Amino acid sequence: MISPASARSSIAIIVAFLFASAIAMAVLAGCNASCKAMDVNGISGNCNGGATGYMWTGTSCIYTHACNCTGADCQRLYPSQNSCDNAHLHCSPGSK
């Protein structure tokens, strides 16, 4: 029979492992992001619909609302400033 203390310890180890795995995957995913500016065209705040989110400009992340978006990265906008920044941590100004 497994003691309650042993079960709690096992659960704590599993949770810590899952948390560490999630952080590692986020960091590794960010390392694959290009440092080149995203291809998002049709930027305007005066429409309904379109692509909204955060885009990488090549030097920083900015919020955008792209009406009739024509760029190759329109469907790849980041949902938050933090997710965009984390994906490009490895980029230094002028990186390609």
Secondary structure by P-SEA (a helix, b strand, c coil): cccaaaaaaaaaaaaaaaaaaaaaaaaaaaaacccccccccccccccccccbbbbbcccbbbbbbbccccccccccccccaaaaaaaccccccccc
